[in-house]
Every structure is written in structure tokens, then in C-alpha cells.
Amino acid sequence: MMVFFGSVLSSLVLLSPSLVLAQGIRKLNRNTKNAKSGKERKNGSSDAVLVYKAVQSHNDDIIKNGKEAYSRQGRRSKSASSKSDFLKSSKVFRASKSKVPKKTSVIVGGAGWSGVSLTKILDDANVDFILLEATDDIGGRMRHSIFGAGEGYSVELGAQWIDGIVGSPSWKIAEDVNLGGSFQKFDFSFYNETGDRDFFEENYEKGSECLKADTASDAAYKLALKCLKRSSDDPIVDPSVQELCNKINNNGEDFVPSDDYDITEEDAWLIAKNFKTEDEPNPANARVCQAWCNEFSDGLSIKNISAKMEVEDATYYDFGKPEGKTWDYWVGDPRGFAWLPKTQAASFLNTALKTENDIVFDDDRLQFHTKITKIEWDPKGKKDVKVSMCKTKAKRNENGQILFPCLPGKKHHFNLEGNEFVSTFSNQVLKKSFELEQDGVSIKASYDVAPRFVPPLSSIDSMGDALLPTEMGLYTKLFFQFTEKFWPSEEGQEFFLSAASGGDYVGDFAPVWSNFDREGQYPGSKILMLYTLAERATELAKVSDEGAMNQILPVLSAMFRDEIVNTFGVEELTSDHVSDFLMTRWTEDPLFYGGFEAPAFGMEWPTKTGMLAKRYGNLVFSGSYSCRRHSGYTHGALLAGERTAW
């Protein structure tokens, strides 16, 4: 069964068997039938009796171990184009060239960390499985590229940090493999709309927009925690809390907690501290400070962030920080962040090569370049699942982005049958599949858009209500390596905030810059990386590399005009000053449609999002989005896979 974060009813274990239990019960029924037949034929033969008892004992152990593991888990309390080809970074991680088998017990879609951690438990329990992956690598949105001149530097295209350290399952593996990187304090220098350094904002002086935004963020969190997170059976008894919560109604009536009542984070800021960026004395400064305080972590516009779900994030409660360190470890390792799930996969999958730096898999149970196009499943779980697939090949589109479309021709399409199918697809891929159903798009026309389900997802009661509000946190990262370093190197300058405006974006046109050329990261690399967020990230991902540079270089020219003149003898940066450039486009990748699961307004737990953490016949959903306490984090994907299996 699917394991929920928070309270768990152990009686549900046998009502909705886990993958391990379900396959154990199937085996028990088959072996019991055979054992009984042997017993009758041999008229009580001691051998047959021993077989029958052994099968019963084996099943008892499975159920006992499954319940114990289930209980333990329940108590645990969160693509790119470049001049430098990212395929270089995955050359040691190739797929088995063998054909996909025709039949297995469990078919798993997606070799991200959820798929890997799930299949590890299946392997431990001797359950047959096939893990299908459309790309050429393990890790999903944990993907890196070797970027820059010379031997280059490893840059993460997707997930960047290990968030939450002490007690985190991902940190344990990172320590075991000595994963490169450094702890970050998130210190920053502030540059206003005209590009001038602004120490008033940078130092959170009284009256500064950054101080007001930080205060409003804290107040909004307190409001959500004390008022919105309450359920209908948790009435407010403290008069001071009631007074606070009554601000939400603003009609003279007492606020009454409700299971599914929610407001946006923007409204929470307004209610708690009357903070609205367009009403502030300096809207551009206020906007970038707001983005830094809130949107940088969620990847959504504050207008679309759920105030209620914002306080569901339990990573910094469940996991501690090392003494003298922070909760966030920036990953910078030539093997990539995905080395963690790869290491775990190599502990149970066969390999042709396994060293401290290289892994080459050679296991029929892991199939790369194999994209799922259709899943035929049984709501009653009695008939086998039939999965249709195609072989893929990496291909660059007009923007230089590498995608994995189906190869043409019937010879590259085939089927696989199994007892169960587990989807680890992102919630936006599932949402796209649902939308294709509603729009009447044929399954064949959907091959390179989203996998389709038969019966359709819309046949699951209220699934549309669960899927349609979902959103992904959106980062579009732009990596620049310059011919010379021109920006300052003062102690602690990990980030530069820019209040630059452009088009419809006031203060969030090019908001957060990460300085890679510093101690603890890549000193001497001459690399700056820009984070664009939410709608701006989606918009920029549609632009060519040249178009993106033309938009962004003037922002840097304004921020560092004196340094640029001193370094290059010119006032404006051009592409001639850029030795390498790379931009991610996750929103344009049909295997993901976004960066990471985010707390979008309209996605209530467990009434809606909880539907994406359940079993429906022999169709099971897993993935980071199914992890309530750690949704959107890499360790959330790891834990979701484990809990799906149990």
C-alpha cells in the first residue's frame, strides 16, 4: 500500500497490500496451491507438509516484516543546452543492450531516486521487476553537466542542495561516498534597479524593503501555522490566537478552522503585515526581496503558493544541522548529485564496472532509452498490466535542448506485461496526460507528449480535482563562464540579488545570481549562474541561447559597470566576453514539465494531493509529490519510493 506521512492506520496494510506484500501473497497462493496438491497426492507426505508450512511461514515473515517496516517508515518525520554537451557527463553510465523481457511482476516507470529506492526493496524481497527509463541515465531531475573551458566543472542542472542534514537519508549516502560540495549561508550583496550596490537593503536596515519582506514572511508563516494548519476538530481556544486568525475573515466574525480552507502566500503577507510589493516605496526592491524570502525556495509566484502547504514542509524540523554548519549543502562533484541514487542502484543491480568514480550497469532489469507511451491497467487489480513502450534516442531541438523522442518505426515499439505498474512520473506529466484525455488527443499523437492511461486517469473519481491544481517549482538556470572574472570577491558573497526590471517583470527580471568563483565552490572558474523563477523561468526557457544572453548581459553590465570597464575596457558585456553558456529548460522537457514539486494553491493534503499517493487496482503512484512531509526534495523522492514498496 501507499504509506502516508503523519498518522497511519496499520489495519490498512492487509486491506491494500504493498508491492512486497502483494507479490508475496501472489507467490503464497500459487505455492500453497501446489503444496496442497502435493500433500493430497502424497497422502500426507512429510516433504509436502514441510513445503506447505514453509510457504505459510514465509508469508507470515513477509507480513510481519512489512508491518514493521511500514510502521518505521510512517514514524520518519521533506535539461539543458550548452556549448559543452552534458552527455559527456553521463558517458560512463550506459544502458544494457539486452532486450526488455516480456513479463515481470512489477513494472516501474522512471529511474529517478523514487524508482531506485523502490526497486531496491523489491530486490531485497526477491520480487521481480523492470525499471524503465526514457533517458540515458539514472537520477531524473538530478542531472549534471560538465561545463566550461578546459576540463570543465560539474554543474547541477536540476536539484542543487541537500536540504536538512543530520538524520537525512540522502546525507548518509553523501557522507558514505564523500560527495563534493560545501555548506551555504546564503549571504548576498544587493543591487538596485539601476544596478547600484545598495547596502541599506543588503544590511536589512530599518525601513528597508528586505527587512519588511523578511518580517512579512515570518508573520505569514505564523498566521498559516496557527490558523490555516488547524483542522476542523482542532478549535482555537487561545484568545490571542483567535484575534490573529480573525484577520483572515476581516468581517467581525470569529475565524473557524476548516480542513480544506486555504489562502495564497501573497494574501497571507498582506493580512499578516499589510505587505504588497506594488504599494511599497520601492516596488522593484520589494519584489526581489520577496522573491528571495519566498519564491526562491518554492519556484512559484507568491500569487500561486499555498500558505497552508508552506507550513507542511517538515525537512528543517525532521532533520538537524551539524554543529557550526547550516541545513543546506551545495553539491559540486564531478560525479554529479545523481551519484547518490546511482550508488544505491549499484548496490543491487549488476554492473560491468563499479569504481569510486565510474559505474556502468549491465542488468536486464534496468532499461535505458525506453519510454512508456501507454499503461493499460485494471481498476480491480485482477488482470495483468500491459505497458507499451518505445526506444528513444537523444536529439537536440532548435534551441539546443536535448530531448529523448521515440524512434520511428514499429520495430522500436513493444510491450511488457506485469502484475503491477508503479508511476514515478512528475505530477505535471500526469497532469498533461489528463489534459490530453480531456482534449481528445489520440494515444499515438501523445507518444512524445505524455504517457497515456487505459482506463484514463479521469475514470478515477476526483482525480481531475487532484491533478489540475498541481504546479511545479520552476527554475531556469543560466550558466555563464566569462573570459575574465570582473565581479567582486568579498568574503561571504555567495549570491548577488538584482532588482532589475524588464518587460512585465518589476524587480524579478534577473533576480538571483550565484557566484561559483569563490572558496567552497569553484575558485578560478569565472562562472556566474542566474536563477530565474516561476513565470519568468517559463518564459525564458522558450528563448534561444543567443536571445537569453541578449536579455541578461545588460543586467550584469549595469550591476558591475566599473569593474567591467576596468577588466575589459568597455562598458557593455557581449557574447564575445562569454567563453561558455548553458541554459536549462525543464519546463520544455516532456519527461518532466518543470523542476520540482511545489506547494501550489489549491493542492490540499490529504484531500487532493493524497490521491496521488494511493493504489488503484494494480496502478500505484509514487514519486516526490506523494511524500507529504518532504515533497519537492530529493530525499522526499527516496522516502516515497521506500514507502511505496512497503
C-alpha positions as CSV (number, residue, x, y, z in Angstrom):
1,M,0.0,0.0,0.0
2,M,1.0,3.6,-0.2
3,V,2.4,5.0,3.0
4,F,1.3,8.4,4.1
5,F,3.3,10.8,6.2
6,G,1.7,11.5,9.5
7,S,-0.8,9.2,11.2
8,V,-1.1,5.7,9.7
9,L,-3.7,3.0,10.3
10,S,-1.9,-0.3,10.5
11,S,-5.1,-2.1,9.7
12,L,-4.9,-0.8,6.2
13,V,-1.8,-3.0,5.5
14,L,-3.8,-6.0,4.6
15,L,-6.7,-4.1,3.0
16,S,-4.4,-2.6,0.4
17,P,-1.2,-4.8,0.2
18,S,2.1,-3.2,-0.5
19,L,4.1,-4.2,-3.6
20,V,6.2,-6.5,-1.5
21,L,3.2,-8.0,0.3
22,A,1.1,-8.2,-2.9
23,Q,3.8,-10.2,-4.7
24,G,4.4,-12.3,-1.6
25,I,0.7,-13.1,-1.4
26,R,0.6,-14.0,-5.1
27,K,3.6,-16.3,-4.6
28,L,2.0,-17.7,-1.4
29,N,-1.3,-18.5,-3.2
30,R,0.5,-20.2,-6.1
31,N,2.9,-22.2,-3.9
32,T,0.2,-23.0,-1.3
33,K,-2.0,-24.4,-4.1
34,N,0.9,-26.5,-5.3
35,A,1.9,-27.6,-1.8
36,K,-1.7,-28.6,-1.0
37,S,-1.9,-30.6,-4.2
38,G,1.3,-32.4,-3.4
39,K,0.1,-33.1,0.1
40,E,-3.1,-34.7,-1.2
41,R,-1.3,-36.7,-3.9
42,K,1.3,-38.0,-1.5
43,N,-1.3,-38.6,1.3
44,G,0.4,-36.5,3.9
45,S,4.0,-36.8,2.8
46,S,6.3,-35.2,5.3
47,D,8.1,-33.4,2.5
48,A,4.8,-31.9,1.2
49,V,3.9,-30.8,4.8
50,L,7.2,-29.1,5.2
51,V,6.8,-27.3,1.9
52,Y,3.3,-26.1,2.9
53,K,4.5,-25.0,6.4
54,A,7.5,-23.2,4.9
55,V,5.3,-21.3,2.5
56,Q,3.0,-20.3,5.4
57,S,6.0,-19.3,7.5
58,H,7.5,-17.3,4.6
59,N,4.2,-15.4,4.2
60,D,4.0,-14.7,7.9
61,D,7.5,-13.3,7.8
62,I,6.7,-11.1,4.8
63,I,3.6,-9.7,6.5
64,K,5.4,-9.2,9.9
65,N,8.4,-7.5,8.3
66,G,6.2,-5.5,6.0
67,K,4.2,-4.2,9.0
68,E,7.3,-3.4,11.0
69,A,8.9,-1.6,8.1
70,Y,5.6,0.2,7.4
71,S,5.4,1.4,11.0
72,R,9.0,2.6,10.9
73,Q,8.6,4.5,7.7
74,G,5.4,6.1,9.0
75,R,7.3,7.5,12.0
76,R,10.1,9.0,10.0
77,S,9.3,12.6,10.1
78,K,10.9,16.7,3.1
79,S,17.5,19.7,-19.1
80,A,19.7,21.7,-20.9
81,S,21.5,23.1,-23.9
82,S,25.2,24.1,-23.9
83,K,28.3,24.5,-26.0
84,S,29.6,21.9,-23.6
85,D,27.5,18.8,-24.2
86,F,26.0,17.4,-21.0
87,L,26.1,13.9,-22.5
88,K,29.8,13.9,-21.7
89,S,29.0,13.7,-18.1
90,S,26.9,10.5,-18.4
91,K,29.2,8.6,-20.8
92,V,30.1,6.0,-18.2
93,F,26.5,5.2,-17.4
94,R,25.2,3.4,-20.4
95,A,22.2,1.1,-20.7
96,S,22.2,-2.7,-21.1
97,K,21.9,-3.6,-24.7
98,S,19.7,-6.6,-24.0
99,K,16.1,-6.8,-25.0
100,V,13.3,-6.0,-22.5
101,P,11.7,-9.2,-21.1
102,K,8.1,-9.9,-22.0
103,K,6.8,-10.4,-18.4
104,T,7.7,-9.4,-14.9
105,S,6.0,-8.9,-11.5
106,V,6.4,-5.1,-11.0
107,I,7.0,-2.5,-13.8
108,V,8.4,0.8,-12.6
109,G,8.2,3.9,-14.7
110,G,11.1,6.3,-14.2
111,A,14.7,5.7,-12.8
112,G,14.8,8.8,-10.5
113,W,15.5,8.3,-6.8
114,S,12.0,7.1,-6.1
115,G,12.2,4.4,-8.7
116,V,15.6,3.3,-7.5
117,S,14.8,3.2,-3.8
118,L,11.6,1.3,-4.5
119,T,13.2,-1.3,-6.7
120,K,16.0,-1.8,-4.1
121,I,13.3,-3.0,-1.6
122,L,11.7,-5.2,-4.3
123,D,15.1,-6.8,-4.9
124,D,15.7,-7.3,-1.2
125,A,12.3,-9.1,-1.1
126,N,13.1,-11.2,-4.2
127,V,10.3,-9.6,-6.2
128,D,10.9,-9.5,-9.9
129,F,10.8,-6.0,-11.5
130,I,11.8,-4.0,-14.6
131,L,12.8,-0.4,-14.2
132,L,12.2,1.7,-17.4
133,E,13.9,5.0,-18.1
134,A,13.4,7.1,-21.2
135,T,16.8,8.9,-20.9
136,D,20.4,7.6,-20.8
137,D,20.9,7.9,-17.1
138,I,19.6,7.4,-13.6
139,G,18.5,10.4,-11.5
140,G,15.6,12.1,-13.2
141,R,15.9,15.8,-12.4
142,M,19.1,15.1,-10.5
143,R,21.3,15.7,-13.6
144,H,24.6,17.4,-14.1
145,S,26.8,18.6,-17.0
146,I,30.5,19.2,-17.4
147,F,30.6,22.9,-18.2
148,G,33.3,25.4,-19.1
149,A,36.6,25.6,-20.9
150,G,39.3,23.0,-20.4
151,E,38.3,20.0,-18.4
152,G,35.3,21.9,-17.2
153,Y,33.3,22.0,-14.0
154,S,30.4,19.8,-12.8
155,V,27.2,22.0,-12.6
156,E,23.8,20.7,-11.5
157,L,21.1,21.3,-14.0
158,G,18.3,20.3,-11.6
159,A,18.5,19.6,-7.9
160,Q,21.3,21.6,-6.3
161,W,21.3,21.2,-2.5
162,I,21.0,18.5,0.1
163,D,18.4,20.2,2.4
164,G,18.4,19.0,6.0
165,I,21.5,17.2,7.1
166,V,21.5,15.3,10.4
167,G,19.2,12.3,10.1
168,S,18.6,12.8,6.4
169,P,18.8,9.5,4.4
170,S,20.4,11.3,1.5
171,W,23.1,12.9,3.6
172,K,24.0,9.5,5.0
173,I,24.7,8.3,1.4
174,A,26.5,11.5,0.6
175,E,28.9,11.0,3.5
176,D,29.5,7.4,2.5
177,V,30.6,8.4,-1.0
178,N,32.3,11.7,0.1
179,L,30.1,13.8,-2.2
180,G,31.8,17.1,-3.1
181,G,30.3,20.5,-2.2
182,S,30.0,23.0,0.7
183,F,27.6,24.3,3.2
184,Q,26.0,27.6,2.2
185,K,24.9,30.5,4.4
186,F,23.0,32.3,1.6
187,D,24.8,35.6,2.2
188,F,24.2,38.2,-0.6
189,S,25.1,41.5,-2.0
190,F,22.2,43.7,-3.2
191,Y,22.0,45.7,-6.4
192,N,19.0,48.0,-7.0
193,E,17.0,48.6,-10.2
194,T,19.7,50.8,-11.8
195,G,22.4,48.3,-10.9
196,D,24.0,50.2,-8.0
197,R,25.1,48.4,-4.8
198,D,22.6,49.0,-2.1
199,F,24.0,48.5,1.4
200,F,20.8,49.8,3.0
201,E,18.9,46.8,1.6
202,E,21.8,44.4,2.0
203,N,22.1,45.1,5.7
204,Y,18.4,44.9,6.5
205,E,18.4,48.4,7.8
206,K,15.2,49.7,9.5
207,G,12.8,50.7,6.8
208,S,14.5,48.7,4.0
209,E,12.3,46.6,1.7
210,C,14.3,43.4,2.5
211,L,13.7,43.8,6.3
212,K,10.0,44.4,5.7
213,A,9.8,41.4,3.3
214,D,11.6,39.2,5.8
215,T,9.3,40.3,8.6
216,A,6.2,39.8,6.5
217,S,7.4,36.3,5.5
218,D,7.8,35.3,9.2
219,A,4.4,36.8,10.1
220,A,2.7,35.0,7.2
221,Y,4.2,31.7,8.3
222,K,3.0,32.3,11.9
223,L,-0.5,33.0,10.6
224,A,-0.6,29.9,8.5
225,L,0.8,27.7,11.3
226,K,-1.6,28.9,14.0
227,C,-4.8,29.3,11.8
228,L,-4.7,27.5,8.5
229,K,-2.9,24.3,9.5
230,R,-5.6,23.6,12.1
231,S,-8.3,21.0,11.2
232,S,-12.0,21.3,12.0
233,D,-11.5,19.1,15.1
234,D,-8.8,21.4,16.5
235,P,-10.7,24.5,17.7
236,I,-9.0,27.7,18.7
237,V,-9.0,28.2,22.5
238,D,-6.3,30.9,23.0
239,P,-7.9,34.4,22.7
240,S,-4.7,35.9,21.2
241,V,-4.6,33.2,18.5
242,Q,-8.3,33.8,17.8
243,E,-7.6,37.6,17.4
244,L,-4.8,36.8,15.0
245,C,-6.9,34.4,12.9
246,N,-9.8,36.8,12.8
247,K,-7.7,39.0,10.5
248,I,-8.3,36.3,7.8
249,N,-12.1,36.9,7.9
250,N,-11.9,40.7,8.3
251,N,-15.7,40.7,8.8
252,G,-16.1,40.9,12.5
253,E,-16.8,37.1,12.8
254,D,-14.6,34.6,14.5
255,F,-12.4,32.5,12.2
256,V,-13.3,28.8,12.4
257,P,-10.6,26.3,11.3
258,S,-11.5,24.1,8.3
259,D,-9.8,21.1,6.8
260,D,-9.6,22.5,3.3
261,Y,-9.6,26.3,3.8
262,D,-6.5,28.0,2.3
263,I,-5.2,31.3,1.1
264,T,-2.3,32.3,-1.1
265,E,1.0,33.3,0.3
266,E,0.5,36.7,-1.2
267,D,-2.7,37.2,0.8
268,A,-1.0,35.9,3.9
269,W,1.7,38.6,3.6
270,L,-1.0,41.2,3.1
271,I,-3.1,40.0,6.1
272,A,-0.2,39.5,8.4
273,K,1.8,42.6,7.7
274,N,0.0,44.6,5.0
275,F,2.9,43.9,2.6
276,K,2.2,44.3,-1.1
277,T,5.1,45.0,-3.4
278,E,3.4,47.4,-5.7
279,D,2.3,49.5,-2.7
280,E,5.8,49.8,-1.3
281,P,8.0,52.9,-1.7
282,N,10.4,50.9,-3.9
283,P,8.4,48.2,-5.7
284,A,11.5,46.7,-7.5
285,N,13.5,46.3,-4.3
286,A,10.4,45.0,-2.5
287,R,9.8,42.4,-5.3
288,V,13.3,40.9,-5.4
289,C,13.4,40.8,-1.6
290,Q,10.0,39.0,-1.6
291,A,11.3,36.6,-4.3
292,W,14.4,35.9,-2.2
293,C,12.4,35.3,1.0
294,N,9.8,33.0,-0.5
295,E,9.8,32.2,-4.2
296,F,13.5,31.2,-4.4
297,S,12.7,28.2,-2.3
298,D,9.4,27.3,-3.9
299,G,9.9,28.2,-7.6
300,L,6.4,29.6,-7.8
301,S,5.0,33.1,-7.9
302,I,3.8,34.1,-4.5
303,K,0.4,34.5,-6.0
304,N,0.3,30.7,-6.6
305,I,1.9,29.5,-3.4
306,S,-0.4,27.8,-0.8
307,A,0.1,29.4,2.6
308,K,-1.3,26.3,4.2
309,M,1.1,23.9,2.4
310,E,4.0,26.2,3.0
311,V,3.9,25.1,6.7
312,E,3.6,21.4,5.8
313,D,7.3,21.4,4.8
314,A,8.9,19.4,7.5
315,T,12.5,19.0,6.3
316,Y,14.0,21.5,8.7
317,Y,12.1,20.0,11.6
318,D,12.8,16.4,10.9
319,F,16.5,16.8,10.1
320,G,19.0,18.8,12.0
321,K,22.2,20.7,11.1
322,P,25.7,19.9,12.0
323,E,27.3,22.0,14.7
324,G,28.6,25.2,13.3
325,K,27.1,24.4,9.8
326,T,23.8,25.2,8.0
327,W,21.0,23.0,6.8
328,D,21.9,23.3,3.1
329,Y,24.8,21.6,1.4
330,W,25.6,22.9,-2.1
331,V,26.5,19.9,-4.3
332,G,29.6,20.3,-6.6
333,D,31.0,16.9,-7.6
334,P,32.4,15.7,-10.9
335,R,30.2,12.6,-10.5
336,G,27.1,14.7,-10.0
337,F,24.3,14.8,-7.4
338,A,22.8,11.8,-9.1
339,W,25.8,9.8,-7.9
340,L,23.7,9.1,-4.8
341,P,20.8,7.2,-6.4
342,K,23.4,5.6,-8.8
343,T,25.4,4.3,-5.8
344,Q,22.2,2.9,-4.3
345,A,21.3,1.3,-7.6
346,A,24.7,-0.3,-7.9
347,S,24.2,-2.0,-4.5
348,F,21.6,-4.3,-6.1
349,L,21.8,-4.1,-9.9
350,N,24.5,-5.9,-11.8
351,T,27.4,-3.7,-13.1
352,A,30.1,-4.1,-15.7
353,L,32.2,-1.5,-13.9
354,K,32.0,0.0,-10.4
355,T,34.7,2.2,-9.0
356,E,34.7,5.3,-6.8
357,N,34.2,7.4,-9.9
358,D,32.5,5.3,-12.6
359,I,29.5,3.0,-12.7
360,V,28.4,1.0,-15.8
361,F,25.3,-1.0,-15.4
362,D,24.7,-4.3,-17.1
363,D,21.4,-5.6,-15.8
364,D,18.3,-6.6,-17.8
365,R,16.1,-5.2,-15.1
366,L,17.2,-1.6,-15.9
367,Q,16.4,-0.4,-19.4
368,F,17.6,3.0,-20.5
369,H,16.3,4.7,-23.7
370,T,12.9,3.1,-23.1
371,K,9.9,5.5,-22.9
372,I,6.5,4.5,-21.7
373,T,3.7,5.5,-24.0
374,K,0.7,3.7,-22.7
375,I,-0.3,1.9,-19.5
376,E,-3.3,-0.5,-19.6
377,W,-4.2,-1.2,-16.0
378,D,-7.1,-3.0,-14.2
379,P,-9.0,-1.0,-11.5
380,K,-9.9,-4.3,-9.8
381,G,-6.3,-5.5,-10.0
382,K,-7.2,-8.9,-11.4
383,K,-5.9,-8.6,-14.9
384,D,-2.2,-8.0,-15.7
385,V,-0.9,-4.6,-16.5
386,K,0.2,-4.1,-20.1
387,V,2.8,-1.3,-20.8
388,S,3.5,-0.1,-24.3
389,M,7.0,1.4,-24.8
390,C,9.3,2.8,-27.5
391,K,13.0,3.1,-27.8
392,T,14.4,6.6,-27.7
393,K,17.5,8.4,-28.9
394,A,18.9,11.7,-27.7
395,K,18.2,14.6,-30.1
396,R,18.8,18.3,-30.0
397,N,15.9,20.7,-30.8
398,E,16.1,24.1,-32.4
399,N,17.1,25.7,-29.1
400,G,19.9,23.1,-28.5
401,Q,17.9,21.3,-25.8
402,I,18.5,17.6,-25.6
403,L,15.3,15.5,-25.6
404,F,14.5,11.8,-25.9
405,P,11.8,11.3,-28.6
406,C,10.6,7.9,-29.7
407,L,12.5,6.3,-32.6
408,P,10.2,6.0,-35.7
409,G,9.0,2.6,-36.9
410,K,7.2,-0.4,-35.4
411,K,10.4,-2.2,-34.7
412,H,11.1,0.3,-31.9
413,H,7.8,-0.2,-30.2
414,F,7.0,-3.2,-27.9
415,N,5.0,-4.3,-24.9
416,L,5.7,-5.6,-21.4
417,E,3.2,-7.3,-19.0
418,G,3.3,-7.3,-15.2
419,N,1.2,-7.8,-12.1
420,E,1.6,-4.1,-11.1
421,F,2.7,-0.8,-12.5
422,V,4.3,2.0,-10.4
423,S,4.3,5.5,-11.8
424,T,7.1,7.8,-10.6
425,F,6.3,10.4,-13.3
426,S,6.2,14.0,-12.2
427,N,2.8,15.4,-11.2
428,Q,3.0,17.7,-14.3
429,V,3.4,14.7,-16.6
430,L,0.3,13.1,-15.0
431,K,-1.5,16.5,-15.4
432,K,-0.5,16.7,-19.0
433,S,-1.8,13.1,-19.6
434,F,-5.1,14.1,-18.0
435,E,-5.4,17.2,-20.2
436,L,-4.7,15.1,-23.3
437,E,-7.5,12.8,-22.4
438,Q,-9.9,15.8,-21.9
439,D,-8.8,17.3,-25.2
440,G,-9.4,14.1,-27.2
441,V,-5.8,13.7,-28.4
442,S,-5.1,10.2,-29.7
443,I,-2.7,8.0,-27.8
444,K,-0.4,7.8,-30.9
445,A,-0.2,11.6,-31.1
446,S,0.8,11.6,-27.4
447,Y,3.9,9.4,-27.6
448,D,6.3,12.4,-27.2
449,V,4.0,14.5,-25.1
450,A,2.9,12.3,-22.1
451,P,2.2,8.6,-21.3
452,R,-1.5,7.7,-21.5
453,F,-3.5,5.5,-19.2
454,V,-6.2,3.0,-20.2
455,P,-8.7,3.3,-18.5
456,P,-8.0,7.0,-18.5
457,L,-7.0,8.9,-15.3
458,S,-10.3,10.7,-15.5
459,S,-12.0,7.4,-14.6
460,I,-10.6,7.7,-11.1
461,D,-13.1,9.6,-9.0
462,S,-12.0,13.2,-8.3
463,M,-8.5,12.6,-10.0
464,G,-9.0,15.8,-12.0
465,D,-9.6,17.8,-8.8
466,A,-6.3,16.4,-7.5
467,L,-4.2,16.8,-10.7
468,L,-5.3,20.1,-12.2
469,P,-4.3,22.4,-9.4
470,T,-0.8,20.9,-9.2
471,E,2.2,23.0,-10.2
472,M,5.9,22.6,-10.4
473,G,8.5,24.8,-8.9
474,L,10.3,26.4,-11.8
475,Y,13.9,27.4,-12.1
476,T,15.5,28.2,-15.4
477,K,19.3,28.3,-14.7
478,L,21.6,30.3,-16.9
479,F,25.3,29.4,-16.5
480,F,27.9,31.9,-17.8
481,Q,31.6,31.4,-17.9
482,F,33.4,34.6,-18.8
483,T,36.8,35.0,-20.3
484,E,37.8,37.0,-17.2
485,K,36.4,37.5,-13.8
486,F,35.1,41.0,-13.2
487,W,32.8,40.8,-10.2
488,P,34.0,41.5,-6.6
489,S,35.2,38.7,-4.4
490,E,34.4,39.9,-0.9
491,E,34.1,37.4,1.9
492,G,30.6,35.8,2.0
493,Q,29.4,36.9,-1.4
494,E,27.6,33.7,-2.3
495,F,24.8,35.5,-4.1
496,F,24.0,38.7,-5.8
497,L,20.4,40.0,-5.8
498,S,19.4,42.2,-8.7
499,A,16.2,44.4,-8.6
500,A,16.5,44.8,-12.4
501,S,13.2,45.2,-14.3
502,G,12.2,44.3,-17.8
503,G,9.0,43.7,-19.7
504,D,6.2,42.9,-17.3
505,Y,8.8,42.0,-14.6
506,V,9.4,44.6,-11.9
507,G,12.4,43.6,-9.7
508,D,12.3,39.9,-10.7
509,F,13.6,40.1,-14.3
510,A,17.0,38.5,-13.3
511,P,16.7,38.2,-9.6
512,V,19.2,35.7,-8.0
513,W,22.8,35.2,-9.1
514,S,25.0,32.5,-7.7
515,N,28.8,33.2,-7.5
516,F,30.6,30.0,-8.3
517,D,34.0,31.6,-8.4
518,R,34.6,31.5,-4.6
519,E,36.1,29.3,-1.9
520,G,34.0,26.3,-1.2
521,Q,32.7,26.2,-4.8
522,Y,34.8,26.6,-7.9
523,P,37.5,29.3,-7.3
524,G,39.1,30.4,-10.5
525,S,36.2,29.1,-12.6
526,K,34.9,32.6,-13.8
527,I,31.4,31.2,-13.5
528,L,28.2,33.1,-12.6
529,M,24.8,31.4,-12.6
530,L,21.4,33.1,-12.8
531,Y,18.2,31.7,-11.3
532,T,15.0,32.9,-12.9
533,L,11.8,31.9,-11.2
534,A,8.2,31.0,-11.8
535,E,6.6,32.7,-14.9
536,R,9.8,34.3,-15.8
537,A,11.6,30.9,-15.8
538,T,8.9,29.5,-18.1
539,E,9.1,32.5,-20.5
540,L,12.9,32.4,-20.7
541,A,13.0,28.7,-21.3
542,K,11.3,29.3,-24.7
543,V,14.1,31.7,-25.8
544,S,17.2,30.7,-27.7
545,D,20.6,30.8,-26.1
546,E,21.5,33.9,-28.1
547,G,18.2,35.6,-27.2
548,A,18.7,34.8,-23.5
549,M,22.2,36.3,-23.4
550,N,21.0,39.4,-25.2
551,Q,18.4,39.9,-22.4
552,I,20.6,39.1,-19.4
553,L,24.1,40.5,-20.2
554,P,22.8,44.2,-19.9
555,V,21.7,43.4,-16.4
556,L,25.3,42.4,-15.4
557,S,26.7,45.4,-17.3
558,A,24.6,47.7,-15.1
559,M,25.5,45.8,-11.9
560,F,29.3,45.8,-12.4
561,R,29.8,48.7,-14.8
562,D,33.0,50.0,-13.2
563,E,34.5,46.5,-12.8
564,I,33.7,45.7,-16.5
565,V,35.4,48.9,-17.7
566,N,38.5,48.1,-15.6
567,T,38.6,44.5,-16.8
568,F,37.6,44.7,-20.5
569,G,37.9,48.4,-21.3
570,V,34.3,48.5,-22.5
571,E,31.0,49.5,-20.7
572,E,28.8,46.7,-22.1
573,L,29.3,42.9,-22.0
574,T,28.7,41.0,-25.2
575,S,28.7,37.3,-26.1
576,D,32.4,37.8,-27.0
577,H,33.1,38.0,-23.3
578,V,31.4,34.7,-22.7
579,S,33.5,31.6,-23.1
580,D,30.7,29.1,-22.4
581,F,27.0,29.3,-21.8
582,L,24.3,26.8,-20.8
583,M,20.6,27.2,-20.0
584,T,18.3,24.6,-18.5
585,R,14.8,24.2,-20.0
586,W,12.9,21.8,-17.6
587,T,9.5,23.4,-18.4
588,E,10.0,22.4,-22.1
589,D,11.0,18.8,-21.4
590,P,8.1,16.4,-21.9
591,L,9.6,13.9,-19.4
592,F,9.2,16.4,-16.6
593,Y,7.5,19.7,-17.4
594,G,9.1,21.5,-14.5
595,G,11.8,21.5,-11.8
596,F,10.4,20.1,-8.6
597,E,7.1,19.6,-6.8
598,A,5.9,22.8,-5.1
599,P,3.2,23.9,-2.6
600,A,0.7,25.3,-5.1
601,F,-2.5,27.0,-4.0
602,G,-5.4,24.6,-4.4
603,M,-3.4,21.4,-3.5
604,E,-4.7,20.4,-0.1
605,W,-3.4,17.5,1.8
606,P,-4.7,14.9,2.1
607,T,-8.0,15.6,0.3
608,K,-6.4,16.2,-3.1
609,T,-2.7,15.6,-3.2
610,G,-3.2,12.5,-1.1
611,M,-4.9,10.9,-4.1
612,L,-1.5,10.8,-5.8
613,A,-0.1,8.6,-3.0
614,K,-2.5,5.7,-3.4
615,R,-3.1,2.4,-5.1
616,Y,-5.8,2.0,-7.7
617,G,-6.2,-1.7,-8.6
618,N,-2.8,-2.5,-10.0
619,L,-1.8,1.1,-10.7
620,V,0.3,2.7,-8.0
621,F,1.6,6.2,-7.8
622,S,4.9,7.2,-6.2
623,G,7.5,10.0,-6.6
624,S,8.4,13.0,-4.6
625,Y,4.9,14.5,-4.9
626,S,3.5,11.6,-2.9
627,C,5.7,12.4,0.1
628,R,3.7,14.8,2.2
629,R,6.4,15.9,4.7
630,H,9.2,16.2,2.1
631,S,7.5,16.8,-1.2
632,G,9.8,18.5,-3.7
633,Y,13.1,17.4,-2.1
634,T,15.5,14.7,-3.3
635,H,15.2,12.8,0.0
636,G,11.4,13.0,-0.4
637,A,11.7,11.0,-3.6
638,L,13.9,8.5,-1.9
639,L,11.5,8.1,1.0
640,A,8.5,8.0,-1.3
641,G,10.0,5.0,-3.1
642,E,10.6,3.1,0.1
643,R,7.2,3.7,1.4
644,T,5.5,2.7,-1.9
645,A,7.3,-0.6,-1.7
646,W,6.2,-1.3,1.9
